[in-house]
Amino acid sequence: MGKTVLVTGVARQLGGRLVRRIQREPGVARVVGVDAAEPEHELGGADFVRADIRHPTIGRVLVENDVDTVVHLDVTGTPLSPRGSRAGVKETNVIGTMQLLGACQKAPSVRRLVVKSSTNVYGSASRDPAVFTETTQAKALARGGFAKDTVEVENYVRGFARRRPDVAVTVLRFANILGPRADTPLAEYFSLPVLPTVLGYDPRLQFVHEDDVLGVLLLAAAEGCGDGTFNIAGDGVLLLSQAARRLGRPTVPVLLPAVRWVGSALRSVGMTDFSPEQIRLLTHGRVVETTRMREVLGFTPGYTTAETFADFAVSRGPGLLPPESVGRVIDAAAARLGVTGVTDVGAVKERVHHG
């Protein structure tokens, strides 16, 4: 008869897209979408159940619908609406995951679990390795925010896997998700007209396209897919300075204490989630190894990090400084200063500063 797939977090764009797409997958007979909020988008032929995963009622939803595959997307860093609170997000991430896993443990029909996690579990610190693998331990423990949420979520998932060894468990650690419809904290940051940066730092960043997120979720939910933990990211890296130039947005380098003050000011007016963990990312950066994603999971992203950012940049429109104009100014300044092979605005500024 085919399997029944339950997807959490369907009120968000990613959840809605997955629900609409997974219905067309071979072997899928029925899809149940769950969220505490009514989705504003269509879910196709899926059944929507309004339920809060923080409450034990989620167990009844699993049993009544004889669910055998659970895709847990309701692990996020931002509220669903501007009126949402960080406390509510944390409760859904941590308490919601704990309740959902408890319900899955009691539901004998569940045979596969896919969990959306994040490379935030590795943190961002000055002593970090150049590249994180799935077995690398974070140099500094997460003290709060979404990074701490993801660490706790994965701890619960590992406990569940030990208690239900008959369930195939796949954890997908996504790099920063970008794309035309992305609603992530970093997408909000790059949408600012002027980008505050940390003076003296130009971090390496990795991105994964929202279409590739959808693709790997479909693969992980399929029968016969390898279980385990996987880093998911597009090939290559971008420096923050390169990203700013490609957006055509000016940057304002400030001292680290001032960046924290700027972040508090931005949060107070609801412009962006400029959390301490995001400040650390914009200071030290983070790059992950994706060999297991290709060789074990069997997934190859359709977009590189640079291509992902290019698609995102087009969706945001021209910035205050058109990239072509910035490039011409840099080339002209480099020629006057006798600089060859300059690819960073900072290099030109540094040469100007020192005469």
C-alpha positions in Angstrom: 0.0 0.0 0.0 3.0 2.4 0.4 4.4 4.2 3.4 3.0 7.1 5.4 5.4 10.0 5.9 4.9 12.5 8.7 6.7 15.9 8.3 7.0 18.5 11.1 7.3 22.2 10.6 5.1 22.4 7.5 4.1 26.0 8.2 7.5 27.1 7.0 8.4 27.3 3.3 10.8 24.4 3.4 8.3 22.1 5.1 5.6 23.1 2.7 7.9 22.4 -0.3 8.9 19.0 1.0 5.3 18.0 1.7 4.2 18.9 -1.8 7.2 17.2 -3.4 7.4 14.0 -1.4 3.9 13.1 -2.3 5.2 12.3 -5.8 7.9 9.9 -4.6 7.6 6.2 -5.4 6.3 4.2 -2.5 4.7 7.1 -0.7 1.0 6.5 -0.2 0.2 9.3 2.3 1.8 12.4 3.7 0.8 14.0 7.0 2.0 17.6 7.7 2.2 18.7 11.3 2.6 22.2 12.8 1.3 24.3 15.6 0.4 27.1 13.1 -1.8 26.9 10.1 0.3 27.0 6.9 -0.3 29.9 4.6 0.8 27.8 1.5 -0.8 24.8 -0.1 0.2 21.3 1.0 -1.1 19.6 -2.1 -2.9 16.3 -1.3 -1.3 16.0 2.1 -3.3 15.8 5.3 -2.6 18.7 7.7 -2.8 18.1 11.5 -2.6 21.2 13.7 -0.6 19.9 16.6 2.2 21.2 18.8 5.1 18.7 19.0 5.8 20.0 22.5 2.7 18.2 23.7 2.1 14.5 24.1 -0.7 14.6 21.5 1.9 14.1 18.8 2.1 10.5 19.9 -1.6 10.0 19.1 -1.0 11.5 15.6 1.7 8.9 14.9 -0.3 6.0 16.1 -3.6 7.0 14.5 -1.9 7.5 11.1 0.3 4.4 11.3 3.3 6.5 10.4 6.5 4.7 9.4 8.7 7.6 8.3 9.2 10.8 10.3 11.0 13.9 8.8 11.6 16.3 11.6 12.1 19.8 10.1 10.9 21.8 13.1 14.4 22.6 14.3 15.1 26.2 13.5 16.9 29.4 14.5 14.2 31.9 13.9 10.5 32.4 15.0 7.9 31.7 12.4 6.5 35.2 12.8 7.9 38.6 13.9 5.9 38.2 17.1 7.6 34.9 18.0 10.1 34.7 20.8 13.5 33.1 21.2 12.1 31.2 24.2 9.3 29.7 22.1 11.8 28.7 19.4 14.0 26.9 22.0 11.0 25.1 23.5 10.0 23.8 20.1 13.6 22.8 19.1 14.4 21.0 22.4 11.2 20.1 24.2 9.4 19.5 20.9 12.1 17.1 19.7 12.2 15.3 23.0 8.4 14.8 22.9 8.5 13.7 19.2 11.2 11.2 19.9 9.4 9.8 22.9 6.3 9.4 20.7 8.4 7.7 18.0 9.9 5.3 20.5 6.4 4.1 21.5 5.1 3.9 18.0 6.0 0.4 16.6 5.1 1.5 13.1 8.0 4.0 12.9 10.9 2.6 10.9 12.8 5.7 9.6 13.6 9.0 11.2 15.2 12.0 9.4 16.3 15.0 11.5 17.2 18.5 10.2 20.2 19.7 12.1 22.9 22.3 11.5 26.7 22.7 11.3 26.1 25.1 14.2 26.9 22.0 16.4 30.6 22.6 15.7 30.5 26.2 16.9 32.9 28.9 15.6 36.1 29.6 17.6 39.6 30.8 17.0 41.1 27.3 17.7 38.8 25.5 15.3 40.3 23.2 12.6 40.4 24.3 9.0 37.7 21.8 8.1 35.2 19.9 10.4 34.3 16.3 9.8 31.3 14.6 11.3 33.4 13.2 14.1 35.2 16.5 15.0 34.4 17.7 18.5 33.7 21.4 19.0 36.5 23.3 20.6 34.1 25.5 22.6 30.8 24.3 24.0 27.8 26.2 22.8 26.6 28.5 25.6 23.2 29.4 24.1 21.1 30.1 21.1 20.5 27.8 18.1 23.9 26.2 18.4 23.1 24.9 21.9 19.6 23.8 20.7 21.1 21.7 17.9 23.6 20.1 20.3 20.8 19.1 22.6 18.6 17.9 19.7 21.3 15.6 18.5 21.9 14.3 22.0 18.3 13.3 22.2 18.5 11.7 18.7 21.5 9.6 19.7 19.6 8.4 22.8 16.6 7.5 20.6 18.8 5.5 18.2 20.2 3.5 21.1 16.7 2.7 22.4 15.2 1.9 19.0 18.0 0.2 17.0 15.4 -1.1 14.5 14.8 2.5 13.3 17.1 3.9 10.6 18.1 7.4 11.8 19.6 10.0 9.5 20.9 13.4 10.9 21.6 16.1 8.3 23.8 18.9 9.4 23.1 21.7 7.0 25.5 24.6 6.3 23.9 28.0 6.1 20.9 27.7 3.9 20.4 30.3 1.2 18.2 30.8 -1.8 15.4 33.1 -3.1 13.0 31.9 -0.4 15.4 31.4 2.4 14.3 32.7 5.8 17.4 31.9 7.8 19.3 34.3 10.2 22.2 34.6 7.7 19.7 35.5 4.9 18.3 38.2 7.1 21.9 39.5 7.7 22.8 39.6 4.0 19.5 41.5 3.3 20.6 44.5 5.4 21.5 47.6 3.4 24.8 47.8 5.2 26.6 44.8 6.7 28.3 45.2 10.1 31.5 43.1 10.2 34.1 42.4 12.8 37.2 44.5 12.4 40.3 42.4 11.4 38.4 39.3 10.4 37.3 37.9 7.0 35.7 34.5 7.8 35.3 31.6 5.3 31.6 30.7 4.8 29.8 27.8 3.3 26.3 27.7 1.9 23.8 25.1 0.8 21.0 25.9 -1.7 17.4 25.5 -0.5 16.7 23.3 -3.6 19.6 21.0 -2.5 18.2 20.9 1.0 14.9 19.6 -0.5 16.8 17.1 -2.6 18.8 15.6 0.2 15.7 15.4 2.5 13.9 13.4 -0.2 16.8 11.1 -0.5 17.2 10.6 3.2 13.5 9.8 3.6 13.7 7.0 0.9 13.9 3.3 1.6 17.4 1.9 1.6 19.1 5.3 2.3 22.2 5.0 4.5 21.7 6.2 8.0 24.1 8.2 10.2 25.2 11.8 10.5 26.1 13.8 7.4 27.5 17.3 6.7 25.5 18.9 3.9 27.1 21.9 2.0 27.9 23.1 -1.5 31.4 22.8 -2.8 33.9 25.7 -2.1 33.9 28.6 0.3 33.3 32.4 0.1 35.0 35.0 2.2 32.6 37.4 3.9 34.2 40.3 2.0 33.6 38.5 -1.3 29.9 37.9 -0.4 29.4 41.6 0.4 30.9 42.7 -2.9 28.8 40.2 -4.8 25.7 41.7 -3.1 26.9 45.2 -3.8 26.5 46.0 -0.1 28.9 48.2 1.8 30.4 46.8 5.0 31.1 48.6 8.3 34.0 47.0 10.2 33.7 47.6 13.9 35.4 46.3 17.0 34.0 43.1 18.5 32.4 44.7 21.5 30.7 47.2 19.2 29.4 44.4 17.0 27.6 42.9 20.0 26.0 46.3 20.7 25.0 46.6 17.0 23.5 43.1 17.2 21.4 44.1 20.3 20.2 47.2 18.5 19.2 45.3 15.4 17.3 42.7 17.5 15.5 45.4 19.4 14.0 46.8 16.2 13.2 43.4 14.8 15.5 43.7 11.8 17.5 40.5 12.1 18.5 37.8 14.4 22.1 39.0 15.2 22.8 36.5 17.9 26.1 35.8 19.7 26.5 32.6 17.7 26.1 34.5 14.4 28.7 37.0 15.6 31.1 34.2 16.2 30.4 32.8 12.7 31.0 36.2 11.2 34.3 36.3 13.2 35.8 32.9 12.8 33.8 31.3 10.0 33.2 27.6 9.6 33.9 25.0 6.8 32.9 21.3 6.8 34.0 18.2 5.0 31.3 16.6 2.8 32.9 13.3 1.7 30.4 11.2 3.6 27.6 13.1 2.0 28.8 12.0 -1.4 30.2 8.5 -0.8 27.9 7.1 1.9 24.6 9.1 1.5 25.1 9.3 -2.3 24.1 12.9 -2.6 25.8 15.5 -4.8 24.6 19.1 -4.5 23.4 20.9 -7.7 24.8 24.2 -6.5 28.3 25.1 -5.2 28.6 27.6 -2.4 29.3 30.4 -4.9 26.4 29.5 -7.1 24.1 29.3 -4.1 25.1 32.8 -3.1 24.7 34.1 -6.6 21.1 32.8 -6.8 20.4 34.4 -3.4 22.0 37.7 -4.5 19.9 37.9 -7.6 16.7 37.5 -5.5 17.7 40.4 -3.3 18.1 42.9 -6.1 21.0 45.4 -6.5 22.6 46.7 -3.4 23.8 50.3 -2.7 27.1 49.5 -4.5 26.6 47.7 -7.8 29.2 44.9 -8.0 30.4 46.0 -11.4 31.1 49.5 -10.2 32.9 48.2 -7.1 35.0 46.0 -9.3 36.0 48.9 -11.5 36.9 51.0 -8.5 39.0 48.3 -7.0 40.8 47.6 -10.4 41.5 51.3 -10.8 42.8 51.7 -7.2 44.9 48.6 -7.6 46.5 49.9 -10.9 47.4 53.2 -9.3 48.9 51.4 -6.3 50.8 48.9 -8.4 48.9 46.0 -6.8 48.4 42.9 -9.0 46.0 40.0 -8.5 43.9 41.9 -5.9 40.7 40.1 -5.1 39.8 41.7 -1.8 38.7 45.2 -1.1 40.5 45.0 2.2 43.9 44.5 0.5 43.4 47.7 -1.4 42.3 49.5 1.7 45.3 48.2 3.5 47.7 49.4 0.8 46.0 52.8 0.8 46.2 53.1 4.6 49.9 52.4 4.6 50.7 54.9 1.8 
